[in-house]
Amino acid sequence: MTTFKIKNMTFSKLGLLIVAAGLFSVSVYSEVMLFTSVFQANAEKLLAGTFAFFVVLAQIVFADQAAFWRSRKNDLLAGLCGLAVLVLMTVSVAGSVFFFESGYNEMKQKQNTSGMGYQLAVELINSKKNTIAGLKANAEKSEQAGNAWDAGQKRLKAVEVENELAALILSLRDNKAEAVGSASAMVGILESYRFIAWFIFAAIADFVPVLAVVLLRLCPVKESPAKETKQEAKQTNKTKQPAKQNENKTVKTNAIAKQKLRHVIEMRQAVPSVREAKKLGFSYAAFKAEIEALVEDRFLTKRESGKGWEVA
């Protein structure tokens, strides 16, 4: 898999961390909002929110431990940690499902009450309430004026309007506005199957971070080839450096020996014998090599007799 280096972290590893952190935040938010909505007091809300946060966080911690002990071949501890993850994830997924459902109900309520049909029905209900109040008020006036029959007719009319009002109020329960958003349209299609969607969303929010943590623990991302090559080159340079230093030291020693022999010859105006060279600290091979070097420098020349050397 191709990876892109970002500072000291490969792109694939960074991607896992970003996805895990993002979905972890979604899960934490849904759990905290759900648990805190149950209580009214601030202290209780704080306690419930803290509990919800650590329920989600514990999934990540125990998933990491399960992967760690599995890599150490300790199936008992790995199984116990995995069981803890399963229990915590069940609680978290259920909480997320309830959170999505409560959000859906709130959205549906707002959508239904904001529709044109609902608004017209509310206006009609208010109008009928005013009509009922007016009929009852007129009935009392007629009764006070001694017109009992007219008062009775108005009360009967008020009862009819009240029956119409009751039916109109009941009709509001079945009022459904048209879907105006993508989410409401999707839910409108699913309707009774929406809990399946909630479960899938909740499972993604809780399972993917756990999977990312396990992958980071069991399958650490390897360093990029460029970095490995750079490290190999660095190691090679470290290995070569002592050899180079030894080589430089040898060259420097040979140069000193050459200068020493040349100085002796200049003082004597004659080339020392092999025995004399040994007394000066030269081995036969070193003495021979230095003589040849001085010949190459044209400081010494071979005698015409072919035996020995003399200063040029």
C-alpha positions as CSV (number, residue, x, y, z in Angstrom):
1,M,0.0,0.0,0.0
2,T,1.4,3.4,-1.0
3,T,1.8,5.7,2.0
4,F,2.7,9.4,2.2
5,K,5.1,10.6,4.9
6,I,3.8,13.4,7.0
7,K,6.6,14.4,9.5
8,N,7.2,11.1,11.4
9,M,3.8,9.5,10.7
10,T,2.7,7.7,7.6
11,F,-0.6,8.7,5.9
12,S,-2.3,5.4,6.5
13,K,-1.6,5.5,10.2
14,L,-2.7,9.1,10.4
15,G,-5.9,8.2,8.5
16,L,-6.7,5.5,11.0
17,L,-6.3,7.9,13.9
18,I,-8.4,10.6,12.3
19,V,-11.2,8.2,11.5
20,A,-11.1,6.7,15.0
21,A,-11.1,10.1,16.7
22,G,-13.9,11.4,14.5
23,L,-16.3,8.5,15.1
24,F,-15.2,8.3,18.7
25,S,-16.4,11.9,19.1
26,V,-19.8,11.1,17.5
27,S,-20.3,8.2,19.8
28,V,-19.3,10.2,22.9
29,Y,-21.6,13.1,21.9
30,S,-24.6,10.8,21.4
31,E,-24.1,9.0,24.7
32,V,-23.5,12.2,26.7
33,M,-26.6,13.9,25.3
34,L,-28.7,10.8,25.9
35,F,-27.7,10.2,29.5
36,T,-27.8,13.9,30.5
37,S,-31.3,14.4,29.1
38,V,-32.6,12.0,31.7
39,F,-31.7,14.2,34.6
40,Q,-32.5,17.8,35.6
41,A,-30.0,18.8,38.3
42,N,-26.6,20.0,37.1
43,A,-24.7,17.6,39.4
44,E,-26.7,14.6,38.1
45,K,-26.1,15.8,34.5
46,L,-22.3,16.0,35.1
47,L,-22.3,12.5,36.7
48,A,-24.3,11.0,33.8
49,G,-22.1,12.7,31.2
50,T,-18.9,11.5,32.8
51,F,-20.3,8.0,32.9
52,A,-21.3,8.1,29.3
53,F,-17.8,9.4,28.3
54,F,-16.0,6.7,30.1
55,V,-18.3,4.0,28.7
56,V,-17.2,4.9,25.2
57,L,-13.5,5.5,26.2
58,A,-13.4,2.1,28.0
59,Q,-14.2,0.4,24.6
60,I,-11.0,1.8,23.1
61,V,-8.9,1.0,26.1
62,F,-10.0,-2.6,26.5
63,A,-9.9,-3.2,22.7
64,D,-6.2,-2.1,22.8
65,Q,-5.6,-4.4,25.7
66,A,-7.3,-7.3,24.0
67,A,-5.1,-6.9,20.9
68,F,-2.0,-6.5,23.1
69,W,-2.6,-9.7,25.1
70,R,-3.6,-11.5,21.9
71,S,-0.2,-10.6,20.4
72,R,1.4,-12.0,23.6
73,K,-0.5,-15.3,23.1
74,N,-2.5,-14.8,26.3
75,D,-5.9,-15.9,25.2
76,L,-7.5,-15.7,28.7
77,L,-6.8,-12.0,29.2
78,A,-7.5,-11.2,25.5
79,G,-10.9,-13.0,25.9
80,L,-11.8,-11.1,29.1
81,C,-10.9,-7.8,27.5
82,G,-12.8,-8.7,24.4
83,L,-15.9,-9.6,26.5
84,A,-15.6,-6.2,28.3
85,V,-15.5,-4.5,24.8
86,L,-18.6,-6.5,23.8
87,V,-20.6,-5.5,26.8
88,L,-19.6,-1.8,26.6
89,M,-20.3,-1.7,22.9
90,T,-23.8,-3.1,23.5
91,V,-24.5,-0.4,25.9
92,S,-23.0,2.3,23.7
93,V,-24.8,1.1,20.6
94,A,-28.2,0.9,22.4
95,G,-27.6,4.4,23.7
96,S,-26.8,5.7,20.2
97,V,-29.9,4.1,18.8
98,F,-32.1,5.8,21.4
99,F,-30.4,9.1,20.7
100,F,-31.1,8.8,17.0
101,E,-34.7,7.9,17.6
102,S,-35.3,10.8,20.0
103,G,-33.7,13.1,17.4
104,Y,-36.0,11.6,14.8
105,N,-39.1,12.1,16.9
106,E,-38.2,15.7,17.6
107,M,-37.5,16.4,13.9
108,K,-40.8,14.7,12.9
109,Q,-42.7,16.8,15.5
110,K,-41.2,20.0,14.2
111,Q,-41.8,19.0,10.6
112,N,-45.5,18.2,11.3
113,T,-46.2,21.3,13.3
114,S,-44.6,23.6,10.7
115,G,-46.6,22.3,7.7
116,M,-49.3,24.3,6.0
117,G,-52.1,21.8,6.9
118,Y,-51.2,21.8,10.5
119,Q,-51.2,25.6,10.7
120,L,-54.6,25.8,9.0
121,A,-56.0,23.2,11.4
122,V,-54.7,25.2,14.3
123,E,-56.4,28.4,13.0
124,L,-59.6,26.5,12.5
125,I,-59.5,25.1,16.0
126,N,-59.0,28.6,17.5
127,S,-61.9,29.8,15.4
128,K,-64.2,27.1,16.6
129,K,-63.1,27.8,20.2
130,N,-64.1,31.4,19.7
131,T,-67.4,30.3,18.2
132,I,-68.2,28.1,21.1
133,A,-67.4,30.9,23.6
134,G,-69.6,33.3,21.7
135,L,-72.5,30.9,21.5
136,K,-72.4,30.2,25.2
137,A,-72.1,33.9,26.0
138,N,-75.2,34.6,23.8
139,A,-77.1,31.7,25.4
140,E,-76.6,33.3,28.8
141,K,-77.8,36.6,27.6
142,S,-80.9,35.1,26.0
143,E,-81.6,33.2,29.2
144,Q,-81.3,36.4,31.3
145,A,-83.7,38.1,28.9
146,G,-86.2,35.4,29.5
147,N,-85.9,33.7,26.1
148,A,-85.2,30.1,27.3
149,W,-85.8,28.5,23.9
150,D,-83.2,30.7,22.1
151,A,-80.7,30.0,24.9
152,G,-81.3,26.3,24.5
153,Q,-80.8,26.5,20.7
154,K,-77.5,28.3,21.1
155,R,-76.3,25.8,23.6
156,L,-77.1,22.9,21.3
157,K,-75.2,24.7,18.5
158,A,-72.3,25.1,20.9
159,V,-72.3,21.4,21.6
160,E,-72.2,20.6,17.8
161,V,-69.2,22.9,17.4
162,E,-67.5,21.3,20.4
163,N,-67.9,17.9,18.7
164,E,-66.4,19.2,15.5
165,L,-63.6,20.7,17.6
166,A,-62.8,17.3,19.2
167,A,-62.7,15.6,15.8
168,L,-60.5,18.3,14.5
169,I,-58.0,18.0,17.4
170,L,-57.9,14.2,16.9
171,S,-57.1,14.7,13.2
172,L,-53.9,16.6,14.1
173,R,-52.4,13.4,15.4
174,D,-52.5,11.9,12.0
175,N,-51.2,15.0,10.3
176,K,-48.0,14.3,8.3
177,A,-46.1,17.0,6.5
178,E,-44.2,16.3,3.4
179,A,-40.5,15.5,3.8
180,V,-38.4,18.6,3.2
181,G,-34.9,17.3,3.9
182,S,-32.7,14.3,2.8
183,A,-32.7,12.8,6.3
184,S,-36.5,13.1,6.8
185,A,-37.0,11.7,3.2
186,M,-34.9,8.7,4.0
187,V,-36.6,8.1,7.3
188,G,-40.0,8.6,5.6
189,I,-39.1,5.7,3.2
190,L,-37.9,3.5,6.0
191,E,-40.5,4.5,8.6
192,S,-41.0,1.3,10.6
193,Y,-37.6,0.0,9.6
194,R,-35.7,3.1,10.7
195,F,-34.3,1.3,13.8
196,I,-32.2,-0.8,11.4
197,A,-30.7,2.4,10.1
198,W,-30.1,3.7,13.6
199,F,-28.4,0.4,14.6
200,I,-26.1,0.6,11.5
201,F,-25.2,4.2,12.2
202,A,-24.5,3.4,15.9
203,A,-22.5,0.3,15.1
204,I,-20.3,2.2,12.7
205,A,-19.7,4.9,15.3
206,D,-18.7,2.4,18.0
207,F,-17.1,-0.5,16.0
208,V,-14.8,1.4,13.6
209,P,-12.8,3.2,16.3
210,V,-12.3,-0.2,18.1
211,L,-11.2,-1.8,14.8
212,A,-8.8,1.1,14.2
213,V,-7.2,0.6,17.6
214,V,-6.8,-3.1,17.1
215,L,-5.2,-2.5,13.6
216,L,-2.8,0.0,15.1
217,R,-1.8,-2.5,17.8
218,L,-1.6,-5.7,15.8
219,C,-0.6,-4.4,12.4
220,P,1.8,-1.4,13.0
221,V,2.4,0.5,9.8
222,K,5.8,0.0,8.4
223,E,8.1,2.9,7.6
224,S,8.3,4.1,4.1
225,P,11.0,2.6,1.7
226,A,12.6,6.1,1.5
227,K,13.0,6.2,5.2
228,E,14.4,2.7,5.4
229,T,16.9,3.4,2.6
230,K,18.0,6.6,4.4
231,Q,18.5,4.6,7.6
232,E,20.5,1.9,5.8
233,A,22.7,4.6,4.2
234,K,23.3,6.1,7.6
235,Q,24.3,2.8,9.0
236,T,26.6,2.1,6.1
237,N,28.2,5.5,6.6
238,K,28.8,4.7,10.3
239,T,30.4,1.4,9.3
240,K,32.6,3.0,6.6
241,Q,33.7,5.8,8.8
242,P,36.1,3.8,11.1
243,A,37.6,2.1,8.0
244,K,38.2,5.5,6.4
245,Q,39.7,6.8,9.6
246,N,42.1,3.9,9.7
247,E,43.0,4.4,6.1
248,N,43.7,8.1,6.7
249,K,45.8,7.2,9.8
250,T,47.8,4.7,7.7
251,V,48.5,7.3,5.0
252,K,49.5,9.8,7.6
253,T,51.9,7.4,9.3
254,N,53.5,6.5,6.0
255,A,53.9,10.2,5.2
256,I,55.7,10.7,8.5
257,A,57.9,7.7,8.0
258,K,58.8,9.0,4.5
259,Q,59.7,12.4,5.9
260,K,61.8,10.8,8.7
261,L,63.8,8.7,6.2
262,R,64.3,11.6,3.9
263,H,65.6,13.7,6.8
264,V,68.1,11.0,7.8
265,I,69.4,10.8,4.2
266,E,69.7,14.5,3.9
267,M,71.8,14.7,7.0
268,R,74.0,11.8,6.1
269,Q,74.0,12.5,2.3
270,A,73.9,8.7,2.0
271,V,71.2,6.1,2.1
272,P,71.4,4.0,5.3
273,S,71.8,0.3,5.1
274,V,69.0,-2.2,6.0
275,R,70.6,-2.8,9.4
276,E,70.8,0.9,10.1
277,A,67.2,1.3,9.0
278,K,66.1,-1.3,11.4
279,K,67.8,0.6,14.2
280,L,65.8,3.6,13.1
281,G,62.5,1.6,13.5
282,F,61.9,0.6,9.9
283,S,61.1,-3.0,9.0
284,Y,62.6,-4.3,5.8
285,A,59.3,-4.0,3.9
286,A,58.7,-0.5,5.2
287,F,62.3,0.5,4.4
288,K,62.0,-0.9,0.9
289,A,58.6,0.9,0.3
290,E,60.0,4.2,1.5
291,I,63.0,4.0,-0.7
292,E,60.9,3.3,-3.7
293,A,58.7,6.2,-2.8
294,L,61.7,8.5,-2.6
295,V,62.9,7.2,-6.0
296,E,59.5,8.1,-7.4
297,D,59.9,11.6,-6.0
298,R,63.3,11.7,-7.7
299,F,65.0,12.3,-4.4
300,L,67.0,9.2,-4.8
301,T,68.4,7.4,-7.9
302,K,69.8,4.0,-8.5
303,R,73.5,3.7,-8.7
304,E,75.1,3.0,-12.0
305,S,76.5,-0.3,-10.6
306,G,72.9,-1.3,-9.8
307,K,73.6,-1.8,-6.1
308,G,72.2,0.7,-3.7
309,W,70.9,4.3,-4.1
310,E,72.3,7.7,-3.9
311,V,70.9,11.2,-3.5
312,A,69.9,12.7,-6.8
